[in-house]
């Protein structure tokens, strides 16, 4: 009997993420653990922000059709698509920043195309400024075959392919944070907080409205879990004002990416800095304060 060919349904998210790690381990010039992590998370960021844009423009198309307008009309496209405005946290992307452009770029030009996308995003949105290091991919300059394999693997990580995932973005980010934290030493300054601990703290605090502050916010996991808790109670996340601070530069960038992808407005300060030596939110009062590990946990009256 002939063997059955593997189907698309056989795709496993953990296998894809492991393949990405494997590609980076074998590639020349891929850098340290943290450089690999940052490169991987930046790619995932571009993938998800691009997918959100595609979904947002498709919803806009359907809305226009329902209103009797032709989305292919030149004037309609100029009015609604050239400088599209979304109300759900979706960011308008220039052509060079879209995932559809990146995935169709020939392998020899991928490193440049990826950095061009990052530059376009960083200069096009104040919220996304400082999320990543421009020049990430041309600096590492992975071989065409390696960067192409990596991009093709990341392309498989899609809400359309894994619609049953409750929180696909969180799943991907948590995987790489956890795996690279395990491979790194504590002396390198990285700490990974397990998802269950973050969920427990958010459940204890119950920040349903007001100002929420984390003085050592890491990758923003507590903010994200708090937002998820609010949503589960049919609350309004727009009633939460997020403030935070993070000392490590790479983790600060990751927090901004993570929050931006989820449409959560935030104030993490103009740059990374230690809340113990340089409080970027001095003089402000908060309804809720949450932290763990090197910080404190509490709730104001």
N, C-alpha and C positions, 0 to 999 in steps of 0.2 A: 504494500500500500504506500502510495506517495505521501511524503510528509506535507503537512499543511503549512502554507506560507504564513509567516507572522502577520497579523493585521495591525492596523493603526491603533486598535483598542488595547493592544498588548503594550503600548508605550507606558512606561512607568516613570513618574516624575523623579524619583530618587535615582533611577538609572541614568537619566539625562543629566542630572546635576553631578553625579559621579563621573560621567564621561567628560564633562567640562573640566572638572578638577584634574582628571587624567591627562587631558590635552595640555593643560597648563604645566603640569609636572614634567611632561616630556619635552615641551617646547624650549628652545634656546631663548635667552634674554627675557624670560618671563618674570624674573626678579624674585624678591623675598616672598614669604608667606603673605605679608600684608599687601604687597604690590599685586600679587595674584588675586587676592581677595578684592582689592579696590577695582582692578580691571574687570573682574567678573561681575561685581555688583553694578558697575557703571554700564556694562552691557545689558544686564537685566533691566536696569532703569530705562535705557533707551528702548528696549523691547516693549516694556509695559506702557511707557508714556506714548509710544507710537501706536500701540493697540488701542489705548483709550482715545487717541485722536481719531483713528479710523472708525471706531464705534460711534464717537460723537458726531462725525461728519455724516455717517450713515443715518443716524437718528434725525439729523437736521434735514437730510434729503427726504426722508419719509414725511416729516412734518410739512415741508414745502409742498410735496405732492398732495397731501391731505388738504392743503389750503388752496389747491388748484393752480399752483405755480410750477413751472418747469425748471428743475435744478440744473438742467443742461444749458439753459438760456444764458447767453453771455452777460447780460445785465444782472440777472439773478445771481449768477456765480460771483460777479464783482461785488454785489451788495451783501451777500450772505457768507461766501466761502473764502474770499481773498483775505479777509481779516475777521475770521469767525470768532464769535464770543460765546462761551459756554458757561452755564450756571452750575455745573456739577463737579467742578474741580478739574475738568479737562483743559489741557493747555493747547492753544493754537500753535501749530508747528509749521515752520517754513519747509519747503520741499526737501531741502538737503538734510533736515533734521528728522524726517519721517522714516520709520522702520522699512516701509516699502521701498524707499530709495536705497537704504543700507543693504538690505538683503539681496537686491538686484545689482549691487556693485561688484565688478570682477575682483577676484582675490588680490591681485597686485595693488589695487587702489583702496582696499578696505581700511587700512590703518589711517590714511588721510581722510577718507570719507567719514570715519567714526569721529575723528577729532574736529572735522568741519561741522558735524552735527552738534557736538558738545559746545562749540563756539557759538553757533547759531542760537542754541537754547539759552546759554548763559547771558548773551547780549539781548535776548528777546524778552526776558522776564526777570523782574526784580526778585520774585519769590525763589527762582531757581539759581540766582547768582550765588556762587560759592558752593554749589552742590558737589562739584567735581573739579579735578585738576585738568585744565585744558592742556592738550598735548599728551595725554595719557598713553594713547596708542602709538603715536609716532615716536615717542620717547622709548618705549619698549621695543617697537618695530618688530613684532613677531613675523616669522616667515609667512608668505602668502598662503601656503597650504595650512599652516597652524591657525591663523586668524580666521580663515574661511571655515575650517572645521568647527571652531569655537562659535562663530556666528550662526552656523547652520544648526548646531545643537541648541543654542539659546532660542532660535526661531521656533523650536518645537514646544517651548514653554508658552502656552497660550490658554486663555480662558475658554476659547472655543474648543480646544482639544481636551481640556481638563475641567469642564464645566461643573463637575460634581465637587470640585474642591471648594470648601467653605471660604478659605482665605488663601488663595494661591500666591499672592504677592508675599504675604507673611511667611508662607511655607518656604519659598525660595530664599528669602532674606535670612530666615532663621537657620536654614540648612548651612549656608555659607558662613554666617557668623559663628555658628557652633563648631563646624568642622575646622575653620581656620583658627578659632580660639583654642581648640584642643591641641593643634599642632604648634601653637606658639607658647612661649614661656610667660609666666606672670611678670617677669622682669621687663618684658617688652611693653607692659602697660595696658594690655587688653583683657577685659573681663566679660564673660558671657553669662547672662542671667537666663536660666531656663524659663521657657514659656509658662509653665505652671506656676512658678513663683511670681512672675509678672502679673498673671491673671489673678492670683490670690490677693496681691497688694491692691490692684484696681478694685476688686470686689469689696475689700475692707474699706477703702476710701469712699467709694460710690460718688464720684464727682459728676453730678448730673447737670450742673450749671455753675457759672461763675468763672473765676480764674484758677488755673491749675499750673503748678510750678514744680519742676524737677531740677534741682541744682546740679545733678550729675546725670544728665539725661541719656547718655550713651547713644544708641541708635534710634531712640525715640519709642522704644517698645512699650513703655508704660503709658505714653500718650495714646498710642494706637489701641492698646487693650482697653483703655478707659473709653475711647470712642466706640469700640465694639460693644462694651457693656451698656453704654447709653443707647446705642441702636437696638440692642436686644430688649431694652425696656421701652421701646418706641419713643425714646427721647429725641431731642433736637441737638445735634452736635454743634450747631451754630451758636448755641448758648454757652459753649465752653471756649474760653480764651486761653490758649496754650503759651506758656513761657518756660524756657529752659536754658541750660548752659552746659557746655561740654568742653573739657580741656583738650582732648586729643583731636588733632586736626582732621584726620581721616574719618574718625567716628562722627565728628561734627558734620562733615559733608554727607555722610551716610544718613544721619538723622534728617537732614534737610531733604534728601532724596526720598526717604521713606515717607515723610509727612506730606510732601508734595504729591506723591503718587496717589495718596489716599484723599487728596482734596482737603487736608486739614490746615487751616491757616495757623500760623505760629510766629513766635518771636524768640529766636535762639541767640539773639545778639548779633552784632555785625561780624563777629569772628569767633573762633574758638578761644577759650580762656578758662582758667580755674575760678570757680565760684568762691573758693576759700581765700584766694589772694587778690582777686579782681572781680568783684561782683558787678556784672553788667546790668543788673536790674535793681541796683541799690535804691532804696526809698519807696519801692513798690510793696504793696500788701496783697496777699493771695488768699483765696478761700480754701484752697487745698494745696498741700505740699506733700510730695511723694518721692521717695528715694530708697535705695537699698545699698548693701555692701559697704562702700566707703562713705555713704551719706546717712541720712536719717529718714525716718518714716513718720508722718504725722498728718493731722488734719486740724485746720483752724476752726475756731468756734464760729 
